[in-house]
Amino acid sequence: MPDTNFDIVIVGGGPGGYVAAIRASQLGMKTALVEREHLGGICLNWGCIPTKALLRASEIHHMLYNLDEFGLSAKDVSFDIGKIVKRSRNVAKQLNQGVAHLLKKNKVTVFDGVGALSGAGSVAVTDKEGKTQDIKATNIILATGARARTLPGLEPDGKRIWTYREAMVPEEMPKSLLVVGSGAIGMEFASFYSDSWCRGHNRRGHGPHFTR
């Protein structure tokens, strides 16, 4: 049973939380970090890092269709969306494990579960089995990050209306796609799906579009 008394507790294991935890420990503080899902946060697991892996595959796919510009040629060019997604998830998994290693190396105690303030200097952590324990700390940092915004009338159902999570792991390429949001991740999804879809279907003008 891990100790439950610390100098500082950080709720959230994203780029803000895990970096704060490592630095606090390096400064001599007894440190704990609470994360409900994946160390590294949205960016590392479901955002900018795995989308870069998708974009890399899209870039190679694009180049294969333009080999003639380099004096090269290739026949029967195709793509496997399942393998592309698997590679992207493996990239995220490898970096996630790297964060876990850094936290262990810097002697940060990690609690897997949902954290909630439960009083002065206290954080209640509920694990996946529903068991709750209180962690005491002189200092508490909340680094819980952001969530996908739900728009009225466009509630995600995982089928016709996606969040970034469904867009990251498609089972097949959609026949058409509208991306709502022109932030970094939205534009990366638009770029990936546009290039992959148009090349795969050998036509333009009927693939993904995005709007602010």
C-alpha positions in Angstrom: 0.0 0.0 0.0 1.6 3.3 -1.1 2.1 6.1 1.3 -0.7 8.7 1.2 1.0 11.7 2.7 3.0 14.0 0.4 4.4 17.5 0.1 2.6 18.0 -3.2 0.0 16.2 -5.3 -0.6 16.9 -8.9 -4.0 16.0 -10.4 -3.5 15.3 -14.1 -0.6 13.6 -15.9 -0.5 15.7 -19.1 2.5 17.8 -20.2 1.7 20.4 -17.5 1.2 17.8 -14.7 3.9 15.3 -15.2 6.6 18.0 -15.8 5.5 19.8 -12.6 5.7 16.5 -10.7 9.2 15.7 -12.0 10.4 19.2 -11.2 8.9 19.2 -7.7 10.5 15.9 -6.9 13.9 17.2 -8.2 13.5 20.1 -5.8 13.2 17.7 -2.9 9.4 17.5 -2.5 7.7 14.2 -1.8 5.5 14.1 -4.9 2.4 12.2 -6.1 0.6 12.4 -9.4 -3.0 11.3 -10.1 -4.0 10.3 -13.6 -7.3 8.7 -14.6 -6.3 7.4 -18.0 -3.1 7.9 -19.9 0.1 9.5 -18.8 1.2 12.2 -21.2 -2.3 13.7 -21.6 -4.4 14.3 -24.7 -1.5 15.7 -26.8 0.7 12.7 -26.4 -2.0 10.0 -26.6 -4.9 11.4 -28.7 -3.7 14.7 -30.2 -0.6 16.3 -31.6 1.8 13.3 -31.3 -0.3 10.5 -32.9 -1.7 12.9 -35.5 1.9 13.5 -36.6 2.3 9.8 -37.1 -0.9 9.8 -39.3 0.4 12.8 -41.2 3.8 11.0 -41.9 1.9 8.1 -43.5 -0.2 10.6 -45.5 3.0 12.4 -46.6 4.6 9.1 -47.8 1.3 8.2 -49.6 1.3 11.6 -51.3 4.9 11.1 -52.5 4.2 7.7 -53.9 1.6 9.4 -56.2 4.1 11.9 -57.3 7.2 9.7 -57.9 7.3 10.8 -61.5 8.5 14.2 -60.4 11.6 12.4 -59.1 12.1 10.2 -62.1 10.7 7.2 -60.3 7.7 5.0 -60.7 5.6 2.5 -58.7 2.7 0.2 -59.5 -0.3 -0.8 -57.4 0.1 1.9 -54.7 -2.4 1.4 -51.9 -2.8 2.0 -48.2 -4.1 0.0 -45.3 -5.9 2.2 -42.8 -5.7 -0.5 -40.1 -1.8 -0.6 -40.2 -1.6 3.2 -40.4 -3.7 3.5 -37.3 -1.8 0.7 -35.5 1.5 2.5 -36.1 0.1 5.8 -34.8 -1.1 4.1 -31.6 2.3 2.4 -31.1 4.0 5.7 -31.4 1.8 7.1 -28.6 2.2 4.0 -26.5 6.0 4.2 -26.7 6.0 7.8 -25.5 3.5 7.1 -22.8 5.8 4.4 -21.4 8.6 6.9 -21.6 6.7 9.3 -19.4 6.0 6.5 -16.9 9.8 5.8 -16.8 10.7 9.4 -16.2 8.2 9.6 -13.3 9.6 6.4 -11.7 13.2 7.6 -12.3 12.4 10.8 -10.4 10.6 9.0 -7.6 7.1 10.3 -8.3 4.4 8.1 -6.9 1.6 7.6 -9.5 -2.0 6.9 -8.5 -4.2 5.5 -11.3 -7.7 6.9 -10.9 -9.9 10.0 -10.9 -8.9 12.7 -8.5 -11.2 15.1 -6.7 -10.6 17.7 -4.0 -12.1 16.3 -0.8 -11.1 19.0 1.7 -8.2 21.2 2.7 -5.0 19.5 1.6 -6.8 16.3 0.6 -7.5 14.6 -2.8 -9.8 11.6 -3.1 -8.6 9.1 -5.7 -11.2 6.7 -7.1 -9.7 3.7 -9.1 -11.4 1.8 -11.9 -12.9 -0.7 -9.4 -14.6 2.1 -7.6 -12.4 2.1 -4.5 -11.6 5.5 -3.1 -8.6 6.6 -0.9 -7.6 10.0 0.3 -4.2 11.5 -0.4 -2.9 14.3 1.9 -0.6 17.0 0.7 0.5 20.5 1.8 0.3 21.7 -1.8 -2.1 20.6 -4.6 -1.8 21.4 -8.4 -4.7 20.9 -10.7 -3.5 20.2 -14.2 -6.6 18.4 -15.7 -6.3 19.7 -19.2 -9.1 20.2 -21.8 -11.9 18.1 -23.3 -13.6 18.0 -26.6 -16.4 20.6 -26.8 -19.9 19.2 -27.5 -22.1 21.4 -29.7 -25.9 21.4 -29.4 -27.3 19.1 -32.1 -23.9 17.6 -32.8 -23.5 15.3 -29.8 -20.8 12.6 -30.6 -22.2 9.1 -31.2 -19.0 7.5 -32.3 -20.5 6.7 -35.7 -21.6 9.7 -37.8 -20.3 12.3 -35.3 -16.8 11.8 -34.0 -14.6 13.4 -31.4 -10.8 13.4 -31.9 -10.7 9.9 -30.4 -12.8 8.3 -33.1 -11.0 10.3 -35.8 -7.7 8.9 -34.5 -8.7 5.2 -34.9 -11.1 4.9 -37.9 -11.9 1.3 -38.9 -12.4 2.5 -42.5 -12.1 5.8 -44.5 -15.3 7.8 -44.5 -16.9 8.7 -47.8 -17.1 12.3 -46.8 -16.0 14.3 -43.7 -16.6 17.7 -42.2 -14.1 18.9 -39.6 -15.5 21.4 -37.1 -12.6 23.5 -35.6 -9.5 24.9 -37.2 -7.1 24.4 -34.4 -3.9 22.4 -34.8 -5.4 19.0 -34.4 -8.4 19.8 -36.6 -6.2 21.0 -39.4 -4.0 17.9 -39.1 -7.0 15.6 -39.3 -8.3 17.6 -42.3 -4.9 17.2 -44.0 -4.6 13.5 -43.3 -8.1 12.6 -44.4 -8.1 14.9 -47.4 -4.9 13.5 -48.9 -5.6 9.8 -48.0 -9.2 10.0 -49.2 -8.5 11.8 -52.4 -5.6 9.7 -53.4 -7.3 6.5 -52.4 -10.4 7.4 -54.5 -8.5 9.0 -57.3 -10.7 12.1 -57.4 -10.9 15.5 -55.9 -13.6 17.8 -54.6 -15.7 15.2 -52.7 -13.5 14.4 -49.8 -13.2 16.1 -46.3 -13.9 19.7 -45.7 -13.5 21.7 -42.5 -15.1 24.7 -41.0 -14.5 27.0 -38.0 
